[in-house]
């Protein structure tokens, strides 16, 4: 089952909608009506009981349901009070314990349970007018916990499945603009987040516990949500202007995993000094950029002869891709970075007991961008099925830029860059592949010294090294002390050249 993040946001709107004072008058009914409209716009059918008494609108028996491809998701929320403050603002008041019950029927599996949102009872403050509302919410401590869980009609005991997350010093603000497009801008900060959850086999010895903390979490985001008849049609939503741009940062964190698989045990601890996540969703495509800094990983287990400790200064990944078909060229990107990856000397001792190799941290970086055309809507299931069946061509590659290639390890370093274009009308010159045109340059430093040491250690044979050196002699030229360079070209005549020498 697939559930859109927009619909998921609708489920927890009472927790996530936040605000700050503004200037025009709002009524309790204005705010509740907009909540209903927002959750309906994400695909849910919403029902509730409403009772107005004095300056307070009490909303109870709040139920939301969505059906998609035979699967259903139902959510029932606790009672909310919308209190008119007399100054044009409205307080949204939740009880100190606010239950959120869920019932999911997906692929014949029935899962139901209750999450409990516990706070000090701090209200949200809503202000503005019916065209623009601002929500502000602050809680000194907020906890979300799993109260009960039932799978296929059988209750799951707390010792089998448990979940708790506590948010300390939680502050958020959302400005919501209502029109043909519902636009919102949100900021959120959480000084400290602590979580723990566990899964254990009911009648066995298998299980695991997870716990950890995140420090200094901050988020900013902007979104546009169109008002269309079927909000579950992602392709139509994108074409109508759906978009999201968000940034998440944190200043540090740690996690602990411990478990057992029968008689075997394992444990993993991680730490990090911070990280970022940037995400963009728009009619032009989807893009992610994730980076984590100062990460460490410690692993131990009954099947591991000694504890393993790994560290890396940076771990990152990014990609960008189009989602909808277009006659125009579309941008794409793919990147990976692992910088200063270090392993303990104990591991080095297994492969290099005599210390023949430099044990400096390793680095691997790949940075690619390009242009292409998508011939189908990637978010349309029928079009996806036609492509998978071979009835439709998925698209074409028009250009590829190799912005950076970097691999350094054991005293050797390989770097490279390049750029190519592709002629999709010529599928004969390169046996069915669009004909490329462009050039790439490579540089290898310390490669011969590394191969000599690997032979001395017995990890490579003389024959292996001889073949590798013959290959490097065909494609590279010497450019200094243990330095090789290579220039690979493909011209518009279909010729392949290495350092000016024609290979094809």
Secondary structure, DSSP 8 states (H G I E B T S, - for coil): ----HHHHHHHTHHHH------SS---HHHHHHHHHHHHHHTT-EEEEEEEEETTEEEEEEEEEEEEETTEEEEEEE--EEEEE-SSS-EEEEE-SEEEEEEEEEETTEEEEEEEEEE-S---EEEEEETTEEEEEEEEEEEEEEEEEEEETTEE--TTTEEEEEEEEEEEEEEEEE-SSEEEEEEEEEEEEEEEEEEEE-TTSS-EEEEEEEEEEEEEEEEEEEE--S-TT-HHHHHHTT-EEEEEEEESEEEEEEEEEETTEEEEEEEEESEEEEEEEEETTEEEEEEEEEEEEEEEEETTSSS-EEEEEEEEEEEEEE--S--SS-EEEEEEEEEEEEEE-HHHHHHH-TT--S----EEEEEEEEEEEEE-S-TT-HHHHHHHHTTSS--EEEEEEEEEEEEEEETTEEEEEEEEEEEETT--TTBTTB-EEEEEEEEEEESHHHHHHHHHHTTSS-HHHHHHHHHHHHHH-EE-STTEEEEEEEE-TTS-EEETTEE--
